[in-house]
Amino acid sequence: MSSIISSVCSADSRRIQGAADKAEDLVIVCGVFIHWEAADDKKIYDYNYQATKEALKCAMAGKPTIDEIIAGKDKAAHPFRGF
């Protein structure tokens, strides 16, 4: 998806502490869900661009920590979980 690669390669992302220095040593795994009724391509692009930039910033800052992940594991919700 072009919004993902655009975000990763953007000037903003290159300024995220440590991102450029570690680029050759890291891999980015990205999952994107686009609702089947989504109709606004610009909005889809913008949301995914921003989400990727925020995820990269958090990852380079070590967030969330494993303690934060464990503390929040039962609070996560997903509409397809069913319970």
C-alpha positions as CSV (number, residue, x, y, z in Angstrom):
1,M,0.0,0.0,0.0
2,S,1.5,3.3,-1.1
3,S,0.5,5.1,2.1
4,I,2.6,2.8,4.2
5,I,5.8,3.1,2.1
6,S,5.2,6.9,1.7
7,S,5.0,7.3,5.5
8,V,8.1,5.1,6.2
9,C,10.1,7.1,3.7
10,S,8.8,10.6,4.6
11,A,10.9,13.3,6.0
12,D,9.0,13.2,9.3
13,S,9.7,9.5,9.7
14,R,13.4,10.0,8.9
15,R,13.6,12.4,11.8
16,I,12.2,9.9,14.3
17,Q,15.0,9.2,16.8
18,G,17.0,6.1,15.7
19,A,14.9,5.3,12.6
20,A,17.5,6.2,10.0
21,D,20.4,4.7,12.0
22,K,18.7,1.3,12.4
23,A,17.0,1.1,8.9
24,E,19.4,-1.6,7.7
25,D,18.8,-3.7,10.9
26,L,15.1,-3.6,11.2
27,V,12.1,-5.0,9.4
28,I,8.6,-3.5,9.3
29,V,5.6,-5.8,9.5
30,C,2.4,-4.0,8.7
31,G,-1.2,-5.2,8.6
32,V,-3.8,-3.0,7.0
33,F,-7.6,-3.5,7.3
34,I,-9.8,-1.6,4.9
35,H,-13.5,-2.0,5.5
36,W,-15.2,-3.3,2.4
37,E,-17.6,-0.3,2.4
38,A,-14.8,2.3,2.6
39,A,-15.3,4.6,-0.3
40,D,-13.0,7.6,0.3
41,D,-9.6,6.7,-1.1
42,K,-8.0,9.9,0.2
43,K,-9.2,9.3,3.7
44,I,-8.0,5.7,3.6
45,Y,-4.6,6.8,2.4
46,D,-4.4,9.6,5.0
47,Y,-5.4,7.4,7.9
48,N,-2.9,4.6,7.0
49,Y,-0.2,7.2,6.4
50,Q,-0.7,8.7,9.9
51,A,-1.1,5.4,11.6
52,T,2.1,4.1,10.1
53,K,4.0,7.2,11.2
54,E,2.7,7.0,14.7
55,A,3.5,3.3,14.9
56,L,7.1,3.9,13.8
57,K,7.5,6.6,16.3
58,C,6.2,4.4,19.1
59,A,8.4,1.5,18.0
60,M,11.5,3.6,18.0
61,A,10.6,4.9,21.5
62,G,10.2,1.3,22.8
63,K,6.4,1.8,23.3
64,P,4.4,0.0,24.3
65,T,6.7,-1.8,26.8
66,I,6.1,-5.5,27.5
67,D,4.6,-4.5,30.9
68,E,2.1,-2.2,29.2
69,I,1.2,-4.9,26.7
70,I,0.6,-7.4,29.4
71,A,-1.4,-4.9,31.6
72,G,-3.7,-4.1,28.6
73,K,-4.1,-7.5,27.1
74,D,-7.6,-8.1,28.5
75,K,-8.8,-4.6,27.7
76,A,-8.2,-5.0,23.9
77,A,-11.4,-5.2,21.9
78,H,-12.1,-6.3,18.3
79,P,-15.5,-6.3,16.6
80,F,-14.9,-9.7,15.0
81,R,-13.9,-11.4,18.2
82,G,-17.5,-12.2,19.0
83,F,-17.4,-12.1,22.8
